[in-house]
Amino acid sequence: MILLAISFFIIYALFARVNFRLASGFLILLLPSYLIRFSFGPLPTTLLELSFGAIFLVWLWRYAREDWPKILALVKKNKWLFAMTGLLLAAAAIASFVGADIYESRLAAAFSALGIWRAYFLEPILFFIILLARSETKQIFFWLALSTVSISVLAIVQKLTGQFYPPSLWDAQLFGRPTSFFTSANAIGLYLGPIVMLTLCVIARKRRRGADEAIPLLKQGDRHVASLLAMTLIITLAIVAIFLSRSAGALFALGVGLLVFIFSLGWKKLATTILLCGLATIILFPPLRTTAIFQDQAGQNRLALWKYSTEFLTESPKNFIFGAGLRKFFRQVQRPHYDPTQMERLAYPHNLFLNFWLETGLLGLLAFLGLLGWAAKTAWKIKKAAPLIGAGLLAALTAFFIHGLVDVPYFKNDLAMIFWIIMAAIALTSISISSDSARAHRSE
């Protein structure tokens, strides 16, 4: 296995050396490959990390010196973005040394947590910087959309055949819900939801010409019917997979994201009509109403997790400021209340605010909220110059946020990468619009 991993690393590095842009795109396709795990001695890693490592080393070797002035210029122009990014990275690093208990030494706890820090924060942020520096990577939406195909198809095949589930899972425990490559049905919606919103704006853009054509991030070189049909098929497969997963959080996030997309384009009456119809459906159908007010088992479990979390955070000033530490939720928060007959062992409290607060401390939570605020504000500005892409970005952020209220949309290798790829898309689009405006101003 080690020889195969080394061979893969060398081949991927050569690939990146020959065509860095294409290798970066393929990295996005390989996001689910974090599930292929192995170790180099005491150091655990994944196929996704090997792929990123190859790209990062090639970038350091060939492009870092050339890109450094561009990175410094980006930092000066986007001080808030990079300040919040640095704070989050620092807060997560500090959290690696928080939360050791009687079951492990502080050194062992820190070593384990630093692996999480590397995979969930350091590597995604480095890839974010590479995407910004190598702004030639202008097909981010296309690669994200393409990355959903294998996930959607496998989920549909699982549902239709009852086969091809991960070896560690049993269909009887899942109640017929597909999981695709993952270990949870909810992971399907967490991955696909924001990307569906981005793909939707690409499809809408392909159907009409306008200001969005000036945005190089989305240029695909053609407007053929085949391209439109392909993107439509991709989004259809993704939506079907989300419905089959029966994730209430994902479906609700998808609906709210769609409303934001429609509303952002100025179709306020249509958005209002859909909203009223959705509320009426929830009120009239008892199963939906029960889920919406957290009266089903999943909702009760989340209320219990949130109760345990708030009790832990308010227990002492130390807990309030530093949280539980990276990947310490079960040991520090859930273990005192753990009953395997009532709820499974969980790694996170399933709420965006509590996830970051407990994992990265109060500083990490504030930094992440600062990043989300920057992203929403920038996407809103983009909407004024490029309505479709701006609406798509706002809808993607909405889907991420809404689903995050009841789940864990960041703390997973692929989801962390997706978040920072979307952040790069927002930043690159904003830079492109600013450059176009500056050129237009100079030509007047």
KOLPA-648463 format. One line per 5 residues: number of its first residue (from 1); their letters; for each residue x, y, z of C-alpha. Coordinates in Angstrom, 2 decimals, padded with zeros to 5 digits, always signed. Layout:
// residues N
NUM	A	X,Y,Z  ... .
// end
This chain:
// residues 444
1	MILLA	+000.00,+000.00,+000.00  +002.84,+002.39,+000.84  +004.50,+001.72,-002.53  +001.21,+002.40,-004.30  +000.78,+005.65,-002.35 .
6	ISFFI	+004.31,+006.80,-003.21  +003.76,+005.92,-006.87  +000.49,+007.87,-006.91  +002.19,+010.88,-005.33  +004.98,+010.88,-007.94 .
11	IYALF	+002.56,+010.47,-010.84  +000.29,+013.24,-009.57  +003.25,+015.57,-009.03  +004.37,+014.94,-012.63  +000.79,+015.62,-013.75 .
16	ARVNF	+000.80,+018.93,-011.88  +004.20,+019.76,-013.35  +002.90,+019.28,-016.89  -000.55,+020.91,-016.44  -001.03,+022.64,-013.09 .
21	RLASG	-004.46,+024.00,-014.01  -005.84,+020.57,-014.91  -004.26,+018.94,-011.86  -005.96,+021.54,-009.64  -009.28,+020.71,-011.26 .
26	FLILL	-008.76,+016.99,-010.76  -008.04,+017.64,-007.08  -011.61,+018.92,-006.79  -012.85,+015.73,-008.46  -010.87,+013.72,-005.91 .
31	LPSYL	-012.42,+015.34,-002.83  -014.18,+012.11,-001.70  -010.84,+010.28,-001.87  -010.14,+011.35,+001.73  -011.94,+008.11,+002.61 .
36	IRFSF	-008.94,+006.15,+001.28  -006.69,+006.20,+004.34  -003.27,+004.78,+005.20  -000.23,+005.69,+007.30  +003.42,+006.45,+006.76 .
41	GPLPT	+004.74,+005.12,+010.04  +002.97,+007.05,+012.84  +001.66,+009.68,+010.39  -001.87,+009.01,+009.10  -002.85,+010.48,+005.75 .
46	TLLEL	-005.33,+010.12,+002.90  -005.30,+009.95,-000.87  -006.74,+013.47,-000.96  -003.86,+014.78,+001.16  -001.33,+013.08,-001.13 .
51	SFGAI	-002.95,+014.76,-004.14  -002.86,+018.14,-002.46  +000.71,+017.58,-001.28  +001.81,+016.94,-004.85  +000.13,+020.12,-006.09 .
56	FLVWL	+001.52,+022.19,-003.21  +005.10,+021.00,-003.77  +004.89,+021.74,-007.50  +003.49,+025.19,-006.72  +006.32,+025.88,-004.26 .
61	WRYAR	+008.89,+024.74,-006.81  +007.55,+026.43,-009.95  +005.19,+029.24,-009.02  +005.56,+030.43,-005.42  +008.27,+033.02,-006.14 .
66	EDWPK	+006.31,+034.37,-009.12  +003.03,+034.43,-007.19  +004.32,+035.94,-003.95  +003.95,+039.62,-005.03  +000.41,+038.84,-006.21 .
71	ILALV	-000.43,+037.25,-002.86  +000.90,+040.26,-000.96  -001.18,+042.58,-003.17  -004.28,+040.44,-002.49  -003.65,+040.60,+001.25 .
76	KKNKW	-003.41,+044.41,+001.12  -006.64,+044.70,-000.88  -008.53,+042.14,+001.23  -007.24,+042.78,+004.74  -010.40,+041.62,+006.50 .
81	LFAMT	-010.53,+038.33,+004.57  -006.92,+037.43,+005.33  -007.07,+038.70,+008.90  -010.05,+036.43,+009.65  -008.35,+033.55,+007.82 .
86	GLLLA	-005.21,+033.97,+009.91  -007.21,+034.21,+013.14  -009.14,+031.03,+012.31  -005.94,+029.16,+011.48  -004.31,+030.35,+014.73 .
91	AAAIA	-007.39,+029.59,+016.84  -007.59,+026.06,+015.43  -003.88,+025.53,+016.11  -004.34,+026.65,+019.74  -007.35,+024.32,+020.02 .
96	SFVGA	-005.05,+021.41,+019.16  -003.54,+021.74,+022.64  -006.87,+022.07,+024.46  -008.94,+019.28,+025.92  -006.60,+016.43,+026.92 .
101	DIYES	-008.14,+014.28,+029.64  -007.27,+011.36,+031.87  -007.62,+008.95,+028.94  -004.66,+010.36,+026.99  -001.53,+012.45,+027.48 .
106	RLAAA	-001.50,+016.08,+026.41  +001.21,+015.33,+023.84  -000.76,+012.45,+022.30  -003.92,+014.59,+022.24  -002.08,+017.48,+020.56 .
111	FSALG	-000.49,+015.17,+017.97  -003.88,+013.72,+017.05  -005.54,+017.15,+016.95  -002.77,+018.64,+014.80  -003.66,+016.05,+012.16 .
116	IWRAY	-007.22,+017.40,+012.20  -005.88,+020.97,+012.05  -003.77,+020.09,+009.03  -006.62,+018.41,+007.14  -009.48,+020.79,+008.04 .
121	FLEPI	-007.67,+024.13,+008.13  -004.07,+024.28,+006.91  -004.43,+022.36,+003.64  -007.79,+023.89,+002.55  -006.48,+027.41,+003.29 .
126	LFFII	-003.26,+026.73,+001.36  -005.32,+025.49,-001.60  -007.46,+028.63,-001.31  -004.30,+030.75,-001.58  -003.03,+028.72,-004.53 .
131	LLARS	-006.34,+029.19,-006.36  -006.14,+032.94,-005.79  -002.49,+033.14,-006.84  -002.96,+030.91,-009.90  -006.03,+032.83,-011.06 .
136	ETKQI	-005.76,+031.02,-014.38  -007.86,+028.32,-012.67  -011.11,+029.78,-013.98  -013.42,+026.77,-014.10  -014.08,+026.28,-010.42 .
141	FFWLA	-017.85,+025.93,-010.79  -017.40,+023.41,-013.58  -015.08,+021.18,-011.53  -017.28,+021.43,-008.44  -020.32,+020.41,-010.49 .
146	LSTVS	-018.43,+017.52,-012.08  -017.30,+016.30,-008.66  -020.94,+015.62,-007.72  -021.59,+013.10,-010.49  -019.97,+010.05,-008.90 .
151	ISVLA	-021.54,+010.86,-005.52  -025.03,+011.29,-006.99  -024.87,+008.23,-009.25  -023.62,+005.93,-006.47  -026.35,+007.17,-004.11 .
156	IVQKL	-029.03,+006.47,-006.73  -027.58,+003.02,-007.51  -027.51,+002.18,-003.78  -031.17,+003.10,-003.45  -032.23,+001.17,-006.54 .
161	TGQFY	-030.22,-001.99,-005.89  -029.54,-002.03,-002.16  -025.90,-002.74,-003.01  -022.51,-000.96,-002.95  -022.75,+000.50,+000.54 .
166	PPSLW	-019.46,+001.14,+002.37  -018.32,-002.12,+004.05  -018.69,-000.70,+007.57  -022.39,+000.07,+007.16  -025.51,-002.08,+007.16 .
171	DAQLF	-028.56,-001.09,+005.17  -030.86,-002.16,+008.02  -029.34,+000.52,+010.23  -029.80,+003.17,+007.53  -033.50,+002.43,+006.91 .
176	GRPTS	-032.86,+002.27,+003.17  -031.15,+005.66,+002.97  -028.20,+005.83,+000.56  -024.86,+007.14,+001.79  -022.84,+007.17,-001.47 .
181	FFTSA	-019.14,+007.02,-000.58  -019.75,+008.32,+002.92  -020.71,+006.86,+006.28  -023.83,+009.00,+006.72  -026.81,+009.77,+004.51 .
186	NAIGL	-026.66,+013.40,+005.64  -023.18,+013.72,+004.11  -024.73,+013.59,+000.64  -026.69,+016.80,+001.13  -023.83,+018.52,+002.95 .
191	YLGPI	-021.62,+017.96,-000.09  -024.14,+018.49,-002.87  -026.34,+021.31,-001.51  -024.10,+024.38,-002.02  -022.80,+023.02,-005.34 .
196	VMLTL	-026.36,+022.61,-006.64  -026.87,+026.34,-006.09  -023.67,+027.19,-007.98  -024.56,+024.83,-010.83  -028.00,+026.42,-011.04 .
201	CVIAR	-026.46,+029.82,-011.77  -024.25,+028.27,-014.48  -027.31,+026.75,-016.18  -029.22,+030.03,-015.97  -026.22,+031.90,-017.39 .
206	KRRRG	-025.95,+029.51,-020.33  -029.55,+030.31,-021.23  -029.08,+034.06,-021.49  -026.40,+036.54,-022.36  -025.63,+039.48,-020.12 .
211	ADEAI	-023.20,+041.03,-017.73  -022.17,+037.62,-016.35  -020.35,+036.84,-019.58  -017.63,+039.24,-018.50  -016.75,+037.00,-015.56 .
216	PLLKQ	-013.89,+034.72,-016.68  -014.47,+032.34,-013.77  -017.36,+030.80,-015.66  -016.10,+030.83,-019.24  -016.37,+027.39,-020.76 .
221	GDRHV	-015.67,+028.36,-024.37  -019.07,+027.40,-025.79  -022.82,+027.67,-025.39  -023.78,+024.47,-027.11  -026.96,+022.63,-026.21 .
226	ASLLA	-024.89,+019.62,-025.17  -023.13,+021.67,-022.49  -026.44,+022.98,-021.15  -027.93,+019.48,-021.10  -024.87,+018.10,-019.30 .
231	MTLII	-025.08,+020.70,-016.53  -028.84,+020.15,-016.27  -028.29,+016.40,-015.93  -025.67,+016.99,-013.23  -027.97,+019.16,-011.12 .
236	TLAIV	-030.89,+016.74,-011.64  -028.84,+013.78,-010.42  -027.68,+015.78,-007.39  -031.22,+016.84,-006.43  -032.48,+013.26,-006.82 .
241	AIFLS	-029.64,+012.00,-004.60  -030.48,+014.58,-001.93  -034.16,+013.58,-001.97  -033.27,+009.89,-001.73  -031.01,+010.58,+001.27 .
246	RSAGA	-034.08,+011.90,+003.12  -032.01,+014.50,+004.95  -034.48,+017.05,+006.30  -031.70,+019.58,+006.87  -030.44,+019.23,+003.30 .
251	LFALG	-033.92,+019.55,+001.78  -034.75,+022.59,+003.87  -031.38,+024.19,+003.01  -031.97,+023.46,-000.67  -035.40,+025.10,-000.53 .
256	VGLLV	-034.18,+028.22,+001.29  -031.18,+028.47,-001.04  -033.50,+028.33,-004.05  -035.67,+031.08,-002.53  -032.59,+033.28,-002.03 .
261	FIFSL	-031.52,+032.62,-005.63  -034.94,+033.58,-007.01  -035.30,+036.59,-004.71  -031.79,+037.85,-005.56  -032.69,+037.91,-009.24 .
266	GWKKL	-035.61,+040.22,-008.49  -038.40,+037.64,-008.79  -039.86,+038.63,-005.43  -043.47,+037.61,-006.12  -042.42,+034.14,-007.23 .
271	ATTIL	-040.18,+033.78,-004.16  -043.01,+034.87,-001.87  -045.44,+032.42,-003.50  -043.01,+029.52,-003.12  -042.33,+030.48,+000.49 .
276	LCGLA	-046.04,+030.57,+001.38  -046.65,+027.25,-000.37  -043.72,+025.71,+001.49  -044.95,+026.94,+004.87  -048.46,+025.69,+004.15 .
281	TIILF	-047.09,+022.27,+003.20  -045.13,+022.04,+006.44  -048.13,+023.07,+008.52  -050.62,+020.73,+006.79  -048.47,+017.57,+006.75 .
286	PPLRT	-047.84,+016.22,+010.27  -044.54,+014.41,+009.47  -043.05,+017.61,+008.05  -044.43,+019.68,+010.92  -042.98,+017.25,+013.47 .
291	TAIFQ	-039.55,+017.48,+011.85  -039.67,+021.27,+011.57  -040.33,+021.74,+015.30  -037.72,+019.12,+016.34  -040.26,+016.65,+017.70 .
296	DQAGQ	-038.89,+013.62,+015.82  -036.01,+011.51,+017.15  -033.34,+013.34,+015.14  -034.63,+016.69,+016.37  -034.73,+015.51,+019.98 .
301	NRLAL	-031.15,+014.26,+019.68  -030.00,+017.64,+018.41  -031.77,+019.49,+021.20  -030.00,+017.24,+023.68  -026.60,+017.84,+022.02 .
306	WKYST	-027.14,+021.59,+022.09  -028.13,+021.41,+025.76  -024.97,+019.46,+026.65  -022.88,+021.93,+024.65  -024.27,+025.09,+026.25 .
311	EFLTE	-023.89,+023.55,+029.71  -020.24,+022.77,+028.97  -019.51,+026.25,+027.57  -021.07,+028.01,+030.56  -019.48,+025.69,+033.11 .
316	SPKNF	-016.28,+027.75,+033.42  -014.52,+030.76,+031.80  -011.92,+028.35,+030.36  -014.59,+026.32,+028.55  -016.31,+029.50,+027.36 .
321	IFGAG	-013.11,+030.90,+025.81  -011.27,+027.79,+024.62  -014.11,+025.34,+023.99  -013.50,+021.59,+024.18  -010.58,+021.40,+021.73 .
326	LRKFF	-010.27,+019.91,+018.26  -012.14,+016.59,+018.00  -012.81,+016.50,+021.74  -016.59,+016.86,+021.68  -017.39,+013.29,+022.68 .
331	RQVQR	-014.80,+013.03,+025.44  -015.39,+016.47,+026.91  -019.09,+017.10,+026.26  -021.11,+014.02,+025.30  -019.40,+011.31,+027.36 .
336	PHYDP	-020.91,+012.34,+030.75  -024.40,+011.97,+029.24  -023.68,+009.10,+026.85  -026.26,+006.33,+026.60  -025.75,+004.08,+023.53 .
341	TQMER	-029.40,+003.01,+023.66  -030.56,+006.61,+023.21  -028.00,+008.20,+020.85  -024.89,+007.20,+018.93  -021.43,+008.49,+019.77 .
346	LAYPH	-020.93,+011.77,+017.89  -017.93,+013.96,+017.07  -019.78,+017.30,+016.86  -022.88,+019.00,+018.32  -024.51,+019.47,+014.89 .
351	NLFLN	-024.82,+023.23,+014.89  -022.57,+025.61,+012.97  -022.05,+028.01,+015.88  -021.53,+025.32,+018.52  -019.32,+023.27,+016.17 .
356	FWLET	-016.81,+026.10,+015.77  -017.11,+027.34,+019.35  -016.39,+023.95,+020.88  -013.76,+022.95,+018.31  -011.80,+026.20,+017.88 .
361	GLLGL	-012.83,+028.31,+020.85  -014.54,+031.67,+020.94  -011.81,+033.25,+018.79  -012.29,+030.61,+016.10  -016.06,+031.11,+016.11 .
366	LAFLG	-015.72,+034.89,+015.73  -013.14,+034.50,+012.96  -015.38,+032.09,+011.04  -018.39,+034.38,+011.41  -016.17,+037.20,+010.14 .
371	LLGWA	-015.34,+035.10,+007.07  -019.01,+034.34,+006.43  -019.84,+038.04,+006.77  -017.12,+038.96,+004.26  -018.35,+036.29,+001.85 .
376	AKTAW	-022.00,+037.40,+002.04  -021.11,+041.08,+001.66  -018.82,+040.41,-001.30  -021.34,+038.10,-003.00  -023.97,+040.84,-002.63 .
381	KIKKA	-021.63,+043.32,-004.34  -020.99,+040.78,-007.10  -024.73,+040.46,-007.65  -024.93,+044.11,-008.65  -022.41,+043.64,-011.47 .
386	APLIG	-023.18,+040.03,-012.37  -026.67,+039.09,-011.13  -026.63,+035.38,-011.93  -023.28,+034.50,-010.43  -023.94,+036.76,-007.45 .
391	AGLLA	-027.29,+035.07,-006.85  -025.66,+031.65,-007.13  -022.97,+032.54,-004.61  -025.51,+033.96,-002.16  -027.67,+030.85,-002.56 .
396	ALTAF	-024.67,+028.56,-001.96  -023.73,+030.44,+001.21  -027.36,+030.27,+002.33  -027.54,+026.50,+001.78  -024.29,+026.08,+003.70 .
401	FIHGL	-025.54,+028.22,+006.61  -029.07,+026.80,+006.84  -027.92,+023.18,+006.73  -025.22,+024.09,+009.24  -027.83,+025.06,+011.81 .
406	VDVPY	-028.65,+021.36,+012.28  -025.57,+019.53,+010.99  -021.80,+019.72,+010.42  -021.10,+021.47,+007.08  -017.37,+022.11,+007.61 .
411	FKNDL	-015.55,+019.61,+009.83  -014.84,+016.95,+007.20  -011.95,+016.83,+004.73  -014.05,+017.31,+001.60  -016.45,+019.86,+003.12 .
416	AMIFW	-013.60,+022.02,+004.44  -012.06,+022.03,+000.95  -015.41,+022.94,-000.66  -015.86,+025.88,+001.71  -012.47,+027.36,+000.84 .
421	IIMAA	-012.94,+026.66,-002.88  -016.19,+028.65,-002.75  -014.35,+031.41,-000.87  -011.77,+031.44,-003.67  -014.56,+031.64,-006.25 .
426	IALTS	-016.04,+034.66,-004.47  -012.66,+036.39,-004.20  -011.68,+035.66,-007.82  -015.02,+036.91,-009.13  -014.75,+040.08,-007.07 .
431	ISISS	-011.19,+040.67,-008.35  -012.32,+040.12,-011.94  -015.17,+042.60,-011.60  -012.89,+045.19,-010.00  -010.34,+044.76,-012.80 .
436	DSARA	-013.00,+045.12,-015.48  -014.37,+048.24,-013.81  -010.89,+049.74,-013.55  -010.17,+049.08,-017.24  -013.53,+050.56,-018.25 .
441	HRSE	-012.83,+053.62,-016.13  -009.39,+054.13,-017.72  -010.80,+053.81,-021.25  -013.37,+056.55,-020.70 .
// end
